[in-house]
Amino acid sequence: MSNLNNLPLNESGPRKISEQVFRNYQQLALRNIYDAIKLWTKPIHDTTGYEIQLLALRDILRQNYHKTLGYFDLDAHYTLLLHFEEFKDSDSFYYFLQKNKTHRQQFIKESMYNIKHGLLPKPSDKDFAELLEILIILGCEFDEDIDLKYLWSLHPVNQPTASALNRAWEELEFCLRGMCLHIPGAVTPEQFQQEIWLRLKQTITAYLSKYDRILRCRNDIFSKDQPYDQNIVCYIKPPQDGEELIIRFCQMVADNSKITEAGIELLENQLQDTIRYLPTECLVKILPNIKDRALAYACLKRHIELTPKNDLKKLNPNFLYWALGLSVHGSTPNNEQNTKKILQSLPVLRSV
């Protein structure tokens, strides 16, 4: 921990504030973090007001559930600021920062100072990740003076883990959720998303190779012991082995998530043609949305060949007509049986 902890709040920051202003701040006797947030977010009228508000922000950002590194004990945690729902004209903290340049720059400078000097309470990686992510998004959107690579290096997804499986699970979770879930429309910077995806892709590929024989014997990623469950939203614990990681990965692909198209491309390239990796009912919602028509056709061809006719007949007829069109368009001399199978699955048309 930085020895700057021994300095008073007005001196331990990117801007040193006078003793008089600090005394004025102390006399406010803020009762809780809500009072501090409301003080900081007020319009700024003069230098003294600016500095008092800056002290309020500094105090907020150094609050922990168990111990404050600020001046007042505001009995809360600094990430409450990121979710505060009483900002003028919007319920989004990020929207507030977008519209208020002075407050945005205060937030960035104070946060970066705390991170670099170890003045930021970090009771959990998730809390710390939220702050890192919002700073990264701000840096990308506003070209602020933020060292994005430095912040990214501190992100929990880039830290050592107990095992390769834990690391892969954290990478998969990151690829699924992206950055700043509470910020509408936030987009993870492409270079960081790709970096994590490539790491995850290498791990998944290695495990697909390792469990190739087991998967070929089963002919289906989802077995009776570990079936596809459309009600599963997430898993709390990391997988126990590489086979379970593959199953969870395919679960996320089948759930029409952020990684679905990239996941299908990976599985098409790495899995034997005799292995199914999508539940039949999921084909309907996934394949028409794949932008790469050649990839959609490859996935369709595999699953039509491996799916029993009775299961195909249960699918929505509109999807089957779409699948027929895609199959005919991408048809090869070796694919006539596939087209025939789709035709046989269509309901019989009766004249009125």
C-alpha positions in Angstrom: 0.0 0.0 0.0 1.2 3.4 -0.9 2.7 5.6 1.9 0.4 8.3 0.5 -2.2 6.8 2.8 -0.5 8.7 5.6 -1.3 12.1 3.9 -4.6 13.9 4.6 -7.3 13.6 1.9 -6.6 17.1 0.5 -3.0 16.3 -0.2 -3.2 12.7 -1.5 -4.5 13.3 -5.0 -3.7 14.6 -8.5 -4.6 18.1 -7.3 -3.6 19.4 -3.9 -6.3 21.3 -2.1 -5.8 24.0 0.5 -6.2 23.5 4.2 -9.0 26.1 4.3 -11.1 24.4 1.7 -10.4 21.0 3.4 -11.7 22.5 6.7 -14.8 23.7 4.9 -15.3 20.2 3.5 -14.9 18.7 7.0 -17.6 20.9 8.4 -20.1 19.5 5.9 -20.2 16.3 8.0 -21.4 14.1 5.2 -23.6 11.3 6.6 -23.5 8.7 3.8 -22.3 8.1 0.3 -25.6 9.4 -1.1 -24.9 12.9 0.4 -21.4 12.7 -1.1 -22.6 11.8 -4.6 -25.2 14.5 -4.6 -22.6 17.0 -3.6 -20.2 16.0 -6.3 -22.7 15.9 -9.1 -24.0 19.5 -8.5 -23.1 22.1 -11.2 -19.7 23.7 -10.5 -19.9 27.5 -10.1 -16.4 28.5 -8.7 -13.0 27.3 -7.7 -13.9 26.7 -4.1 -17.0 24.7 -5.1 -14.9 22.8 -7.6 -12.4 21.7 -4.9 -15.0 20.8 -2.3 -16.8 18.7 -4.9 -13.4 17.1 -5.8 -12.9 16.2 -2.2 -16.3 14.5 -2.1 -15.4 12.5 -5.2 -12.1 11.6 -3.7 -13.8 10.4 -0.5 -16.3 8.3 -2.5 -13.7 6.6 -4.6 -11.8 5.5 -1.4 -14.7 3.9 0.4 -14.8 0.3 1.3 -17.4 -1.9 3.0 -15.1 -2.5 5.8 -12.6 0.4 6.0 -12.4 3.8 4.5 -9.3 5.3 3.0 -11.0 8.6 2.7 -11.9 11.2 5.4 -15.6 10.4 6.2 -16.8 6.9 6.8 -19.7 6.9 4.2 -20.7 3.3 5.1 -20.8 2.1 1.6 -18.6 1.0 -1.3 -17.2 3.2 -4.1 -18.8 1.1 -6.9 -22.2 2.4 -5.7 -21.3 5.5 -7.6 -21.3 3.5 -10.9 -24.9 2.4 -10.3 -26.3 5.6 -8.8 -29.8 6.1 -10.3 -30.6 9.7 -9.4 -28.6 11.7 -11.9 -30.4 14.6 -13.6 -32.0 13.8 -17.0 -30.9 10.1 -16.9 -30.5 7.1 -14.6 -27.1 6.3 -16.1 -23.8 7.3 -14.5 -22.1 6.9 -17.8 -24.6 9.3 -19.4 -23.8 11.8 -16.7 -20.1 11.5 -17.5 -20.8 11.8 -21.2 -22.6 15.1 -20.7 -20.4 16.7 -18.1 -16.8 17.0 -19.2 -15.5 18.6 -16.0 -17.0 15.8 -13.8 -15.8 13.2 -16.3 -12.2 14.5 -16.1 -12.3 14.7 -12.3 -13.5 11.1 -12.2 -10.8 9.9 -14.6 -7.9 11.7 -12.9 -8.9 10.7 -9.4 -9.5 7.1 -10.3 -6.2 6.8 -12.2 -4.4 8.3 -9.3 -5.9 5.9 -6.9 -5.1 2.9 -9.1 -1.5 3.9 -9.6 -0.9 4.7 -5.9 -2.7 1.7 -4.4 -5.3 4.0 -2.7 -8.3 2.1 -4.1 -10.0 -0.4 -1.8 -10.4 -3.7 -3.7 -12.6 -6.1 -1.8 -13.3 -8.2 -4.9 -12.0 -8.5 -8.4 -15.5 -7.9 -9.8 -15.7 -4.5 -8.1 -12.3 -3.5 -9.4 -13.1 -4.8 -12.9 -16.1 -2.5 -13.1 -14.0 0.6 -12.5 -11.3 -0.5 -14.9 -13.9 -1.2 -17.6 -15.7 2.1 -17.3 -12.3 3.9 -17.5 -11.4 1.9 -20.6 -14.7 2.7 -22.3 -14.3 6.4 -21.4 -10.8 6.4 -22.8 -11.9 4.9 -26.1 -15.0 7.1 -26.5 -13.5 10.5 -25.5 -9.8 10.0 -26.2 -9.0 11.0 -22.7 -5.5 10.8 -21.2 -5.9 7.2 -20.1 -3.3 4.4 -20.4 -5.6 1.8 -21.8 -3.0 -1.0 -22.0 -2.0 -0.4 -18.4 -5.6 -0.7 -17.2 -6.2 -3.7 -19.3 -3.1 -5.4 -17.8 -4.8 -5.0 -14.4 -8.1 -6.5 -15.4 -9.0 -9.8 -13.5 -9.3 -11.7 -16.7 -5.5 -11.1 -17.3 -4.4 -12.2 -13.8 -3.0 -15.6 -12.8 -5.6 -18.2 -11.9 -5.6 -21.4 -9.9 -5.7 -23.6 -13.0 -6.0 -23.5 -16.8 -9.7 -24.4 -16.5 -10.4 -21.5 -14.2 -8.6 -19.2 -16.7 -10.6 -20.6 -19.6 -13.9 -20.2 -17.7 -13.1 -16.6 -16.8 -12.2 -15.9 -20.5 -15.5 -17.5 -21.6 -17.5 -15.4 -19.2 -15.7 -12.3 -20.4 -16.4 -13.1 -24.0 -20.0 -13.7 -23.2 -20.7 -10.5 -21.2 -18.2 -8.0 -22.6 -17.5 -4.8 -20.6 -19.8 -2.6 -18.6 -23.0 -4.5 -18.6 -24.8 -1.7 -16.8 -23.9 0.8 -19.5 -26.4 0.6 -22.4 -24.7 0.0 -25.7 -21.2 -0.3 -24.2 -18.9 -2.1 -26.6 -15.7 -3.9 -25.6 -12.7 -2.5 -27.5 -12.1 -4.9 -30.4 -8.5 -5.5 -29.6 -9.2 -6.6 -26.1 -12.2 -8.8 -27.1 -10.1 -10.5 -29.7 -7.2 -11.0 -27.4 -9.4 -12.9 -24.9 -11.2 -14.8 -27.7 -7.9 -16.0 -29.2 -6.7 -17.3 -25.8 -10.0 -19.0 -25.2 -10.0 -20.5 -28.7 -6.6 -22.1 -28.2 -7.8 -23.7 -25.0 -11.0 -25.0 -26.5 -9.2 -26.4 -29.5 -6.7 -28.2 -27.3 -9.5 -29.8 -25.3 -11.5 -30.8 -28.4 -8.4 -32.6 -29.6 -7.9 -34.3 -26.2 -11.5 -35.5 -25.9 -11.9 -36.3 -29.6 -12.3 -40.0 -29.1 -14.9 -39.6 -26.4 -17.0 -37.2 -28.4 -16.8 -39.4 -31.5 -18.1 -42.3 -29.6 -21.0 -40.3 -28.2 -21.7 -38.5 -31.5 -23.2 -35.6 -29.6 -21.7 -33.0 -27.4 -24.7 -33.1 -25.1 -25.1 -36.6 -23.5 -27.9 -38.0 -21.4 -25.7 -37.3 -18.3 -25.0 -33.7 -19.4 -27.9 -32.6 -21.7 -28.5 -29.2 -23.1 -30.6 -27.2 -20.6 -32.2 -24.0 -22.1 -33.0 -22.8 -18.6 -29.4 -22.6 -17.5 -28.4 -18.9 -17.5 -24.9 -19.2 -16.1 -22.7 -21.5 -14.0 -21.3 -20.4 -10.6 -18.4 -22.8 -10.3 -15.7 -23.4 -12.9 -15.9 -26.7 -14.9 -14.2 -29.8 -13.3 -12.4 -30.9 -16.5 -11.9 -30.1 -20.1 -14.9 -32.2 -21.3 -17.2 -30.2 -19.1 -15.6 -27.0 -20.4 -16.5 -28.1 -24.0 -20.1 -28.8 -23.0 -20.5 -25.4 -21.3 -18.9 -23.7 -24.3 -21.4 -25.4 -26.6 -24.2 -24.5 -24.2 -23.2 -20.8 -24.6 -23.0 -21.2 -28.4 -26.5 -22.8 -28.4 -27.9 -20.0 -26.3 -27.5 -17.6 -29.2 -24.9 -15.5 -27.3 -22.2 -13.0 -28.3 -19.9 -15.9 -29.2 -22.3 -18.0 -31.2 -21.1 -17.3 -34.7 -17.4 -17.4 -33.8 -18.0 -20.5 -31.7 -19.7 -22.3 -34.6 -16.8 -21.4 -36.9 -14.4 -22.9 -34.3 -16.5 -26.1 -33.9 -16.9 -26.5 -37.6 -13.2 -26.3 -38.1 -12.2 -28.6 -35.2 -14.9 -31.2 -34.8 -15.3 -34.4 -36.7 -18.3 -34.3 -39.1 -19.9 -37.1 -37.2 -20.4 -35.0 -34.0 -23.4 -32.8 -33.3 -22.9 -29.8 -31.1 -26.2 -27.9 -31.3 -29.5 -29.2 -30.0 -32.0 -29.6 -32.9 -34.5 -27.1 -31.5 -31.7 -24.4 -31.4 -31.1 -24.6 -35.1 -34.2 -22.6 -35.7 -33.2 -19.5 -33.7 -29.5 -19.6 -34.6 -28.8 -20.5 -38.2 -31.0 -17.8 -39.9 -29.1 -15.1 -37.9 -25.6 -16.2 -39.0 -24.2 -13.5 -41.3 -21.7 -15.9 -43.0 -24.0 -17.9 -45.3 -21.2 -20.5 -46.0 -20.8 -21.1 -42.3 -24.6 -21.4 -41.8 -24.7 -23.9 -44.6 -21.8 -26.0 -43.1 -23.5 -26.0 -39.7 -26.9 -26.9 -41.3 -25.4 -29.7 -43.4 -23.8 -31.3 -40.4 -26.9 -31.2 -38.2 -29.3 -32.3 -40.9 -27.2 -35.3 -41.6 -27.0 -36.3 -38.0 -30.5 -35.5 -36.8 -33.2 -38.2 -36.9 -36.1 -37.5 -39.3 -38.7 -37.5 -36.6 -36.8 -34.8 -34.8 -36.6 -32.7 -37.9 -40.4 -33.0 -38.5 -40.9 -31.3 -35.1 -39.2 -28.1 -36.3 -41.1 -25.0 -37.5 -42.0 -25.5 -41.2 -40.9 -21.9 -42.0 -37.4 -22.9 -40.8 -37.4 -26.1 -42.9 -38.3 -24.1 -46.0 -35.5 -21.7 -45.2 -33.1 -24.6 -44.6 -34.2 -26.2 -47.9 -33.4 -23.0 -49.8 -30.0 -22.7 -48.1 -29.3 -26.4 -48.7 -30.2 -26.2 -52.4 -28.2 -23.0 -52.8 -25.1 -24.5 -51.3 -25.8 -28.0 -52.6 -23.0 -30.2 -53.9 -23.2 -33.6 -55.7 -22.7 -35.3 -52.3 -25.6 -33.3 -50.6 -28.6 -34.6 -52.5 -29.5 -36.9 -49.5 -29.5 -33.9 -47.2 -31.9 -32.0 -49.4 -34.2 -35.0 -49.7 -34.2 -35.4 -45.9 -35.4 -31.8 -45.5 -38.1 -32.3 -48.1 -39.3 -35.5 -46.3 -39.5 -33.5 -43.1 -41.8 -30.8 -44.5 -45.5 -31.1 -43.7 -47.7 -32.4 -46.6 -49.5 -29.5 -48.3 -53.2 -30.2 -48.7 -55.4 -28.4 -51.2 -58.5 -26.7 -49.7 
